[in-house]
Amino acid sequence: MAEILVEPIEQYALGQKKKGKTLFSKVGVVGCGKEGQSIARIASWHGIEVVFVELNEEKISQALENIGKELDSRIENWGLTSSEKRAIMSRIKGTTDYNDLADCDFVIEAIRADDQTGVRSIDARKDVFRKVEAVVSRDTIIATNATTIVITELASELEFRERCASVHFFVTSPEARIIEVVKGLYTSDEVYERVCTFVKLINRDVIPVEESAGIVSVRLYVTLLNEACATLMEGVATMPNIDKTMEIGLGMRVGPFKAADIIGLDKVVRWMENLHEEFGNQKFAPSPLIRRLVRAKRLGSHVGVGFYRYDQEGNILEDETILGKKA
């Protein structure tokens, strides 16, 4: 009679006890504006605990409220249940204390523009990186969601520079299943692979990008928007028809003008100015039309008016005008 082999169930996953915490069990986000909210929601959606740092309790409450509203819209469209929303929200915590990032595996800087100046300076980002490194463990990855600032310059402020990378989440399409991942001059191979693992854990595809201001998406988009503005100002076509041509004819999810309103025209101008300064190429200089809208505080859908005007639900008012001309 053959010998019966008895193997302990602990050898298998169902009965195995975890030794220590799972990689990326907790992620930190510094700055919870539109970008930070998207990062927090996506990470928590995939079962990861999130703690975000904000300047004050008011901004914390606003961020949590906005994330909740976004999840409510999913419930209305049958993409989520109320119990799932509660589970997602329970994994997201806000704080004003950097020390609460201490046990995070991965921290992403996503600070918003200064309320007074509208600027997100590189010095402010460097300060965030220094504060994060002061409280996290040696193995914690520190990344930025910035697109026109190279990660090497931010990493140069740190003691352990190899821990830094850049990850770009797409604000115009939060459910886009791609994330641009940038390996800087100091980024170690191990850290880069761990970042790619995180991207896969949240069900996104990695787009490997060599370090360059603007990476892929921003460099291509801002030149498209500038040309769309030139086409509009020359009277070649109306704004809705330019967007419609790009959406239906070329398969874009939203046209260049709608995308600018979603991103925020003030942010688009900063992208353009940074790229113009970096490369010295006139194609990146902001169109006079964009500057005119920004000066008029027509900053996009988040304020109710940009290239288009929006109702309280965020729907475009088709009969509104832009700069005195019929859209």
C-alpha positions in Angstrom: 0.0 0.0 0.0 1.4 3.4 -1.0 2.4 5.7 1.8 -0.1 8.5 2.3 1.6 11.9 2.3 0.2 14.4 4.8 1.2 18.0 4.1 0.4 20.8 6.5 -2.2 23.3 5.1 0.0 26.2 6.3 2.2 25.6 3.2 -0.6 26.8 1.0 -2.0 30.3 0.6 -5.4 29.7 2.1 -3.9 28.7 5.4 -0.7 30.6 5.4 -0.1 33.3 8.0 1.4 36.5 6.7 4.8 37.3 7.9 4.8 41.1 8.2 2.7 43.4 6.1 2.0 43.1 2.4 4.0 45.3 0.0 2.0 48.5 -0.7 -0.5 47.8 2.2 -0.4 51.6 2.9 0.2 54.5 0.6 0.6 58.2 1.4 -0.4 61.2 -0.7 0.8 64.7 0.0 -1.7 67.2 -1.3 -5.3 66.1 -1.9 -6.6 68.4 -4.6 -8.0 67.0 -7.8 -5.0 64.9 -8.5 -4.5 63.6 -5.0 -8.1 62.7 -4.7 -7.9 60.6 -7.8 -4.8 58.8 -6.6 -6.4 58.2 -3.1 -9.6 56.9 -4.6 -7.9 54.5 -7.1 -5.6 53.1 -4.5 -8.3 52.5 -1.9 -10.6 51.1 -4.6 -8.0 48.3 -5.0 -7.9 47.6 -1.3 -4.9 49.7 -0.3 -5.0 51.9 2.9 -4.4 55.5 2.1 -3.4 58.5 4.3 -3.2 61.9 2.7 -1.6 65.1 4.1 -3.3 68.4 3.7 -2.7 71.9 5.1 -5.8 72.1 7.4 -8.9 70.3 8.5 -11.1 72.2 6.1 -9.1 70.9 3.1 -9.2 67.4 4.5 -13.0 67.6 4.8 -13.4 69.0 1.3 -11.2 66.2 -0.2 -13.1 63.5 1.5 -16.4 65.1 0.4 -15.2 65.2 -3.2 -14.1 61.6 -3.1 -17.4 60.6 -1.7 -19.3 62.5 -4.4 -17.2 60.8 -7.1 -18.1 57.4 -5.7 -21.8 58.4 -5.4 -21.8 59.0 -9.2 -20.5 55.5 -9.6 -23.4 54.2 -7.5 -25.9 56.2 -9.6 -24.5 54.5 -12.7 -24.6 51.0 -11.2 -20.8 50.8 -11.1 -20.6 50.5 -7.3 -22.7 49.6 -4.3 -23.2 51.6 -1.1 -21.4 49.0 1.0 -18.4 49.1 -1.4 -18.3 52.9 -1.1 -18.2 52.6 2.7 -15.3 50.2 2.4 -13.4 52.4 0.1 -13.9 55.5 2.2 -13.0 53.6 5.4 -9.5 53.1 3.9 -8.9 56.8 3.3 -7.7 59.0 6.1 -6.7 62.7 6.1 -4.1 64.3 8.4 -2.1 67.5 8.8 0.8 65.7 10.3 3.6 64.2 8.2 4.4 61.8 11.0 1.3 59.9 10.0 3.1 58.8 6.8 5.7 56.9 8.9 4.5 53.4 8.0 3.7 54.0 4.4 5.4 51.9 1.7 5.0 54.5 -1.0 4.4 58.3 -0.8 3.3 60.3 -3.8 3.6 64.1 -3.8 0.6 65.8 -5.5 0.5 69.2 -4.0 -2.0 71.8 -5.4 -1.2 75.3 -6.6 -0.8 78.0 -4.0 -4.3 79.6 -3.3 -2.8 83.1 -3.6 -0.3 82.8 -6.4 -1.6 79.8 -8.3 1.9 78.4 -8.5 3.2 75.0 -7.4 6.9 75.9 -7.1 9.7 73.4 -7.4 10.9 74.6 -4.0 7.6 73.7 -2.4 7.9 70.2 -3.9 11.5 69.8 -2.7 10.3 70.8 0.8 7.6 68.1 0.7 10.3 65.5 -0.3 12.5 66.5 2.6 9.6 66.3 5.1 8.5 62.9 3.8 12.1 61.4 4.0 12.4 62.7 7.5 9.5 60.5 8.8 9.4 57.4 6.5 11.5 54.2 6.6 14.6 53.7 4.5 12.8 51.5 2.1 9.8 53.8 1.4 9.5 55.0 -2.2 8.9 58.7 -2.6 7.4 59.8 -5.9 5.9 62.9 -7.6 2.9 63.2 -9.8 4.4 66.3 -11.5 4.8 66.1 -15.2 7.0 69.1 -16.2 9.5 68.9 -13.3 12.1 66.1 -13.6 12.3 63.7 -10.7 16.1 63.9 -10.6 16.0 67.5 -9.4 13.6 66.6 -6.6 15.6 63.5 -5.7 18.8 65.5 -5.4 17.4 67.0 -2.1 17.3 63.6 -0.4 19.8 61.5 1.5 18.6 58.3 -0.3 18.1 59.5 -3.8 17.7 56.1 -5.4 14.2 55.8 -3.7 12.6 58.4 -6.0 10.6 58.0 -9.2 7.8 59.8 -11.0 4.3 58.5 -11.7 1.7 60.3 -13.8 -2.0 59.6 -13.1 -4.3 61.0 -15.8 -6.7 63.7 -14.3 -8.6 64.1 -17.6 -9.5 60.5 -17.6 -9.1 59.0 -14.0 -10.1 55.6 -15.3 -7.5 55.5 -18.0 -5.7 52.2 -17.5 -2.3 53.6 -18.0 0.3 55.4 -15.8 3.5 57.0 -17.1 6.4 55.8 -14.9 9.7 57.7 -15.0 13.0 56.4 -13.9 15.3 59.3 -12.9 19.0 59.6 -12.9 19.2 58.3 -9.3 16.3 55.8 -9.4 17.5 52.2 -8.6 16.3 49.3 -10.7 14.7 47.8 -7.6 12.7 50.9 -6.9 11.6 51.2 -10.5 10.4 47.6 -10.5 8.5 48.1 -7.2 6.7 51.2 -8.7 5.7 49.1 -11.7 4.4 46.5 -9.3 2.3 49.1 -7.6 0.9 50.3 -11.0 -0.1 46.7 -11.8 -1.7 46.2 -8.4 -4.1 49.1 -9.1 -4.9 47.5 -12.5 -3.0 49.9 -14.7 -0.5 49.4 -17.5 2.9 50.8 -17.1 4.1 53.3 -19.8 7.9 53.4 -19.3 9.1 57.0 -20.0 12.6 58.3 -20.1 13.1 61.4 -17.9 12.1 64.5 -19.8 10.0 67.5 -18.8 6.4 67.0 -20.0 7.0 63.2 -20.5 4.8 61.9 -23.3 1.2 63.1 -22.6 1.8 66.7 -21.6 4.3 67.5 -24.4 1.9 66.2 -27.1 -1.2 67.7 -25.5 0.0 71.3 -25.1 1.1 71.5 -28.7 -2.2 70.1 -29.8 -4.1 72.7 -27.7 -2.0 75.6 -29.0 -2.8 74.5 -32.6 -6.4 74.1 -31.7 -6.4 77.7 -30.4 -4.7 79.0 -33.6 -7.3 77.1 -35.7 -10.1 78.7 -33.7 -8.6 82.3 -33.8 -8.1 82.0 -37.6 -11.8 81.2 -38.0 -11.2 77.8 -39.6 -13.9 76.1 -37.4 -15.9 76.7 -34.3 -14.7 75.5 -30.9 -17.3 72.7 -30.6 -16.6 71.5 -34.1 -12.9 71.4 -33.5 -13.5 69.3 -30.4 -16.1 67.1 -32.3 -13.6 66.5 -35.1 -10.9 65.3 -32.7 -13.4 63.2 -30.7 -15.3 61.5 -33.6 -12.8 61.8 -36.4 -9.6 60.9 -34.4 -11.1 58.9 -31.6 -10.2 61.2 -28.7 -12.2 60.7 -25.5 -12.6 64.5 -25.3 -11.4 67.3 -27.6 -8.5 69.6 -26.8 -10.8 72.5 -25.5 -12.9 70.2 -23.2 -9.7 68.5 -22.0 -8.2 71.9 -21.0 -11.4 72.8 -19.0 -11.1 69.5 -17.2 -7.4 69.9 -16.4 -7.7 73.6 -15.5 -6.4 76.4 -17.8 -4.2 77.8 -15.0 -2.5 74.4 -14.8 -2.2 74.1 -18.6 -0.5 77.5 -18.6 2.0 76.4 -16.0 2.8 73.3 -18.0 3.4 75.4 -21.1 5.6 77.9 -19.3 7.7 75.1 -17.7 8.2 73.4 -21.1 8.9 76.7 -22.9 11.6 77.4 -20.2 13.0 73.9 -20.4 13.2 73.5 -24.2 13.2 77.1 -25.4 10.8 76.1 -28.2 8.1 78.6 -29.1 5.6 75.7 -29.8 5.2 75.3 -26.0 4.5 79.0 -25.3 0.9 79.5 -24.2 -1.5 80.8 -26.9 -2.7 84.4 -26.3 -6.2 83.0 -26.1 -5.4 80.7 -23.2 -3.7 83.6 -21.4 -6.7 85.8 -22.0 -9.0 83.2 -20.4 -6.8 82.8 -17.4 -6.6 86.5 -16.8 -10.4 86.6 -16.9 -10.4 83.8 -14.2 -12.1 81.4 -16.8 -10.1 78.5 -15.4 -12.2 75.5 -16.5 -15.0 73.3 -15.4 -14.1 73.4 -11.7 -15.0 77.1 -11.6 -18.0 76.8 -14.0 -16.4 78.5 -17.0 -13.3 78.1 -19.2 -13.4 77.6 -22.9 -17.0 76.5 -22.3 -19.5 77.5 -19.6 -21.0 74.8 -17.4 -24.2 74.3 -15.3 -24.1 73.2 -11.7 -24.0 69.6 -12.7 -20.9 70.2 -14.9 -22.8 69.9 -18.2 -21.7 72.2 -21.0 -24.2 75.0 -21.9 -24.2 74.7 -25.6 -25.6 78.2 -26.3 -23.0 80.1 -24.3 -20.3 82.2 -26.0 -16.5 82.5 -25.7 -14.8 85.9 -25.8 -17.9 87.5 -27.4 -18.0 85.1 -30.3 -20.5 82.3 -30.7 -18.9 79.0 -29.7 
